[in-house]
Amino acid sequence: MPAPFVWFDNMTAQPQDTTHFLHAMFGWQREDIGAMTFLTEKAGATPFAATCHEMNGITGWVPYIEVEDLTAAVAIARRNGADVVAENVEGPAGNASFIRDPGGSPMALWKRSQS
Protein backbone atom coordinates (compact mmCIF):
# COMPACT_ATOMS: atom_id res chain seq x y z
CA MET A 1 0.00 0.00 0.00
CA PRO A 2 1.75 3.21 -1.17
CA ALA A 3 -0.07 5.62 1.19
CA PRO A 4 -2.48 4.87 4.02
CA PHE A 5 -4.66 7.95 3.33
CA VAL A 6 -6.83 7.09 0.32
CA TRP A 7 -9.82 9.46 0.46
CA PHE A 8 -11.23 12.49 2.24
CA ASP A 9 -14.84 13.44 2.98
CA ASN A 10 -15.85 16.91 4.07
CA MET A 11 -18.89 16.22 6.26
CA THR A 12 -21.07 19.22 6.98
CA ALA A 13 -24.60 20.38 7.72
CA GLN A 14 -24.41 22.47 4.52
CA PRO A 15 -22.69 20.32 1.86
CA GLN A 16 -23.86 22.51 -1.04
CA ASP A 17 -22.31 25.60 0.55
CA THR A 18 -19.07 23.74 1.27
CA THR A 19 -18.94 22.39 -2.29
CA HIS A 20 -19.46 25.87 -3.70
CA PHE A 21 -16.72 27.27 -1.44
CA LEU A 22 -14.19 24.58 -2.41
CA HIS A 23 -14.90 25.16 -6.10
CA ALA A 24 -14.54 28.94 -5.75
CA MET A 25 -11.46 28.71 -3.53
CA PHE A 26 -9.44 26.00 -5.30
CA GLY A 27 -11.18 25.50 -8.64
CA TRP A 28 -12.01 21.91 -7.76
CA GLN A 29 -14.56 20.42 -10.13
CA ARG A 30 -17.82 18.94 -8.82
CA GLU A 31 -19.72 15.80 -9.75
CA ASP A 32 -22.97 15.31 -7.86
CA ILE A 33 -23.70 11.60 -7.41
CA GLY A 34 -26.70 11.96 -5.10
CA ALA A 35 -25.70 11.42 -1.48
CA MET A 36 -22.36 13.15 -2.04
CA THR A 37 -20.48 15.34 -4.47
CA PHE A 38 -17.15 14.08 -5.78
CA LEU A 39 -14.31 16.59 -6.08
CA THR A 40 -11.58 16.50 -8.74
CA GLU A 41 -8.71 18.83 -9.59
CA LYS A 42 -9.95 19.17 -13.17
CA ALA A 43 -12.82 17.86 -15.29
CA GLY A 44 -12.41 14.17 -16.09
CA ALA A 45 -9.80 13.56 -13.38
CA THR A 46 -10.12 10.86 -10.72
CA PRO A 47 -11.94 12.15 -7.62
CA PHE A 48 -9.89 12.48 -4.44
CA ALA A 49 -12.56 13.68 -2.01
CA ALA A 50 -16.26 14.35 -1.55
CA THR A 51 -18.60 16.65 0.29
CA CYS A 52 -21.55 15.08 2.12
CA HIS A 53 -23.86 15.48 5.09
CA GLU A 54 -22.49 15.16 8.60
CA MET A 55 -22.89 11.76 10.23
CA ASN A 56 -23.63 11.10 13.89
CA GLY A 57 -21.92 14.30 15.01
CA ILE A 58 -18.90 13.93 12.73
CA THR A 59 -18.15 17.12 10.81
CA GLY A 60 -15.18 18.56 8.93
CA TRP A 61 -12.54 16.77 6.89
CA VAL A 62 -12.50 13.02 7.55
CA PRO A 63 -9.52 11.06 6.24
CA TYR A 64 -10.05 7.49 5.04
CA ILE A 65 -7.28 5.07 5.95
CA GLU A 66 -7.15 1.81 3.98
CA VAL A 67 -6.93 -1.36 6.05
CA GLU A 68 -6.55 -5.02 5.10
CA ASP A 69 -9.26 -6.30 7.47
CA LEU A 70 -12.00 -3.87 8.52
CA THR A 71 -13.37 -5.99 11.37
CA ALA A 72 -9.90 -6.50 12.85
CA ALA A 73 -9.03 -2.80 12.48
CA VAL A 74 -12.20 -1.77 14.34
CA ALA A 75 -11.40 -4.22 17.13
CA ILE A 76 -7.87 -2.80 17.44
CA ALA A 77 -9.24 0.75 17.46
CA ARG A 78 -11.66 -0.13 20.29
CA ARG A 79 -8.90 -1.80 22.32
CA ASN A 80 -6.84 1.36 21.96
CA GLY A 81 -9.56 3.71 23.19
CA ALA A 82 -11.36 4.78 20.00
CA ASP A 83 -15.05 5.56 19.99
CA VAL A 84 -16.72 3.66 17.14
CA VAL A 85 -19.34 5.96 15.60
CA ALA A 86 -20.60 3.78 12.72
CA GLU A 87 -19.51 0.35 11.54
CA ASN A 88 -19.29 -1.24 8.11
CA VAL A 89 -20.97 1.56 6.13
CA GLU A 90 -21.25 0.60 2.48
CA GLY A 91 -19.87 3.14 0.01
CA PRO A 92 -19.32 3.33 -3.74
CA ALA A 93 -15.85 1.71 -3.64
CA GLY A 94 -15.79 -0.21 -0.36
CA ASN A 95 -16.93 -0.29 3.26
CA ALA A 96 -15.90 2.04 6.07
CA SER A 97 -16.16 2.22 9.82
CA PHE A 98 -16.06 5.70 11.33
CA ILE A 99 -14.22 6.23 14.60
CA ARG A 100 -12.95 9.02 16.84
CA ASP A 101 -9.47 8.53 18.22
CA PRO A 102 -8.97 9.05 21.99
CA GLY A 103 -8.26 12.74 21.30
CA GLY A 104 -11.62 13.14 19.53
CA SER A 105 -10.42 13.34 15.90
CA PRO A 106 -12.58 11.49 13.38
CA MET A 107 -11.30 9.09 10.75
CA ALA A 108 -12.65 6.29 8.60
CA LEU A 109 -11.13 2.83 8.48
CA TRP A 110 -11.75 1.68 4.91
CA LYS A 111 -11.67 -1.66 3.10
CA ARG A 112 -11.71 -1.62 -0.70
CA SER A 113 -14.41 -3.66 -2.47
CA GLN A 114 -13.16 -6.94 -3.86
CA SER A 115 -14.69 -6.46 -7.33
C-alpha positions in Angstrom: 0.0 0.0 0.0 1.8 3.2 -1.2 -0.1 5.6 1.2 -2.5 4.9 4.0 -4.7 7.9 3.3 -6.8 7.1 0.3 -9.8 9.5 0.5 -11.2 12.5 2.2 -14.8 13.4 3.0 -15.8 16.9 4.1 -18.9 16.2 6.3 -21.1 19.2 7.0 -24.6 20.4 7.7 -24.4 22.5 4.5 -22.7 20.3 1.9 -23.9 22.5 -1.0 -22.3 25.6 0.5 -19.1 23.7 1.3 -18.9 22.4 -2.3 -19.5 25.9 -3.7 -16.7 27.3 -1.4 -14.2 24.6 -2.4 -14.9 25.2 -6.1 -14.5 28.9 -5.8 -11.5 28.7 -3.5 -9.4 26.0 -5.3 -11.2 25.5 -8.6 -12.0 21.9 -7.8 -14.6 20.4 -10.1 -17.8 18.9 -8.8 -19.7 15.8 -9.7 -23.0 15.3 -7.9 -23.7 11.6 -7.4 -26.7 12.0 -5.1 -25.7 11.4 -1.5 -22.4 13.1 -2.0 -20.5 15.3 -4.5 -17.1 14.1 -5.8 -14.3 16.6 -6.1 -11.6 16.5 -8.7 -8.7 18.8 -9.6 -10.0 19.2 -13.2 -12.8 17.9 -15.3 -12.4 14.2 -16.1 -9.8 13.6 -13.4 -10.1 10.9 -10.7 -11.9 12.1 -7.6 -9.9 12.5 -4.4 -12.6 13.7 -2.0 -16.3 14.4 -1.6 -18.6 16.7 0.3 -21.5 15.1 2.1 -23.9 15.5 5.1 -22.5 15.2 8.6 -22.9 11.8 10.2 -23.6 11.1 13.9 -21.9 14.3 15.0 -18.9 13.9 12.7 -18.1 17.1 10.8 -15.2 18.6 8.9 -12.5 16.8 6.9 -12.5 13.0 7.6 -9.5 11.1 6.2 -10.0 7.5 5.0 -7.3 5.1 5.9 -7.2 1.8 4.0 -6.9 -1.4 6.1 -6.5 -5.0 5.1 -9.3 -6.3 7.5 -12.0 -3.9 8.5 -13.4 -6.0 11.4 -9.9 -6.5 12.9 -9.0 -2.8 12.5 -12.2 -1.8 14.3 -11.4 -4.2 17.1 -7.9 -2.8 17.4 -9.2 0.8 17.5 -11.7 -0.1 20.3 -8.9 -1.8 22.3 -6.8 1.4 22.0 -9.6 3.7 23.2 -11.4 4.8 20.0 -15.1 5.6 20.0 -16.7 3.7 17.1 -19.3 6.0 15.6 -20.6 3.8 12.7 -19.5 0.3 11.5 -19.3 -1.2 8.1 -21.0 1.6 6.1 -21.3 0.6 2.5 -19.9 3.1 0.0 -19.3 3.3 -3.7 -15.8 1.7 -3.6 -15.8 -0.2 -0.4 -16.9 -0.3 3.3 -15.9 2.0 6.1 -16.2 2.2 9.8 -16.1 5.7 11.3 -14.2 6.2 14.6 -13.0 9.0 16.8 -9.5 8.5 18.2 -9.0 9.0 22.0 -8.3 12.7 21.3 -11.6 13.1 19.5 -10.4 13.3 15.9 -12.6 11.5 13.4 -11.3 9.1 10.8 -12.6 6.3 8.6 -11.1 2.8 8.5 -11.8 1.7 4.9 -11.7 -1.7 3.1 -11.7 -1.6 -0.7 -14.4 -3.7 -2.5 -13.2 -6.9 -3.9 -14.7 -6.5 -7.3 
